Every structure is written in structure tokens, then in C-alpha cells.
Amino acid sequence: MSETTVSGASGVTVATAFAGMRGVAPVVFRAGCPDCRGRFELAASALRLAIGASHRTTFYSFTCPDCGASVRKPAGERIVELLTDGGVRTLRLHSTV
């Protein structure tokens, strides 16, 4: 890492500012398939979250790695929080009315 001084910080180098940081472990989520009953872990990139106007239109989805089934499950507030904090791509659904 270069010894470039961080803008706006008097005498602090990039190397010094990031000295204590370690690599971040990728987030994985436990999931299950209702079709084949498989249990597995998925990376955030394997999941999609859709947030709608109601609990009926708020869900997450993924493809089962065991059987290939498309799985869609409801997502309450806590699930939405966990998935968004974990980096899952989110689609916000808007009403056309």
C-alpha cells in the first residue's frame, strides 16, 4: 500500500488509516427448499429481495442449488433487515394505482 496522505487528515497515511483492518468474510444465508427439502447456504448474490407495499408483496427468492426449483418465500421486517444488511440485491415494487 502506498504512503499517500489521506485528504483532510493531517499527517495520516492511507497505510496508517487502514492498518488494523482485516478482510471481511462473505455473508452467507441458510435456506431450505420446500420442493426437495434440501438445506444449504447461499451467498447474498444468489438471493433477490422484493419489497412491496404489503406483506403479500414483500418476499425473497432464489434458485435451489439441489433441484433447480425457483423458490419464493415471504419476508417480514426482520428478514428484510437481515437480507439488506447482508448485501442482497433489492427491488422496490411500486403501486401503479
Backbone torsions as a table, in degrees:
resi	resn	phi	psi	omega
1	MET	NA	141.3	-178.2
2	SER	-76.3	164.1	-179.7
3	GLU	-97.4	34.4	179.2
4	THR	-66.2	138.2	177.9
5	THR	-77.1	135.5	179.3
6	VAL	-70.4	131.6	-179.5
7	SER	-58.9	130.5	176.8
8	GLY	83.1	-5.1	-179.7
9	ALA	-114.3	115.4	-176.2
10	SER	-68.0	112.1	174.1
11	GLY	73.9	9.8	179.5
12	VAL	-99.3	126.8	178.9
13	THR	-93.8	162.9	177.0
14	VAL	-59.9	-43.2	179.8
15	ALA	-59.6	-40.9	179.1
16	THR	-68.8	-42.7	-177.4
17	ALA	-62.9	-34.8	-177.2
18	PHE	-105.5	13.4	-173.4
19	ALA	-59.1	-39.7	-175.8
20	GLY	-89.1	-2.9	-176.2
21	MET	-77.4	144.9	176.6
22	ARG	-120.0	168.0	177.3
23	GLY	-62.6	146.5	180.0
24	VAL	-95.0	128.7	178.9
25	ALA	-71.7	140.2	179.2
26	PRO	-65.7	144.7	179.1
27	VAL	-80.4	134.2	174.7
28	VAL	-125.9	148.8	-178.9
29	PHE	-119.7	138.9	175.4
30	ARG	-84.2	138.6	-179.8
31	ALA	-147.2	167.5	177.6
32	GLY	-141.4	150.9	-179.9
33	CYS	-100.2	125.0	178.0
34	PRO	-71.5	-19.3	-178.9
35	ASP	-79.6	-55.9	-176.0
36	CYS	-100.9	-4.2	-179.2
37	ARG	66.5	17.0	177.3
38	GLY	-67.7	147.2	176.2
39	ARG	-120.5	135.4	-174.1
40	PHE	-160.8	173.4	174.6
41	GLU	-113.0	139.6	-179.8
42	LEU	-123.6	142.9	173.1
43	ALA	-74.9	158.7	179.2
44	ALA	-55.4	-33.7	-178.5
45	SER	-68.5	-16.4	-179.6
46	ALA	-88.6	-7.2	-177.4
47	LEU	-111.6	153.9	173.1
48	ARG	-131.5	140.7	179.1
49	LEU	-119.4	129.8	175.8
50	ALA	-115.8	125.9	-179.8
51	ILE	-111.9	115.9	-179.1
52	GLY	-108.4	-170.6	-177.7
53	ALA	-78.1	-15.5	-178.6
54	SER	-139.6	174.7	178.0
55	HIS	-65.8	-25.7	178.1
56	ARG	-70.6	-28.1	-177.2
57	THR	-106.4	14.7	175.6
58	THR	-114.2	117.2	-173.9
59	PHE	-155.3	166.0	170.7
60	TYR	-122.4	156.0	-178.1
61	SER	-142.5	157.8	177.8
62	PHE	-162.8	167.9	174.3
63	THR	-103.5	128.7	-179.4
64	CYS	-63.9	124.5	178.7
65	PRO	-71.4	-17.2	-178.9
66	ASP	-85.6	-48.5	-174.5
67	CYS	-115.7	-8.7	178.1
68	GLY	82.6	5.6	-179.8
69	ALA	-70.0	144.5	171.7
70	SER	-81.5	124.2	-176.3
71	VAL	-115.8	134.4	177.8
72	ARG	-131.6	125.1	-177.4
73	LYS	-129.9	146.8	178.6
74	PRO	-65.6	150.0	179.7
75	ALA	-128.2	111.4	174.6
76	GLY	-78.6	-177.4	-176.3
77	GLU	-56.9	-43.9	-177.9
78	ARG	-65.9	-41.8	178.5
79	ILE	-64.4	-43.2	177.9
80	VAL	-58.6	-44.5	179.3
81	GLU	-61.7	-47.1	-179.6
82	LEU	-63.0	-44.3	-178.2
83	LEU	-67.9	-43.1	179.7
84	THR	-67.5	-41.3	177.5
85	ASP	-64.2	-28.2	-179.6
86	GLY	-85.7	0.6	175.1
87	GLY	90.4	15.8	178.1
88	VAL	-71.6	134.5	177.9
89	ARG	-63.3	136.3	-174.0
90	THR	-121.0	137.5	174.9
91	LEU	-116.6	124.6	178.0
92	ARG	-95.9	121.4	-179.6
93	LEU	-90.2	132.3	-179.8
94	HIS	-114.4	144.4	178.4
95	SER	-73.3	143.1	178.0
96	THR	-92.8	-0.3	-179.0
97	VAL	-88.1	NA	NA
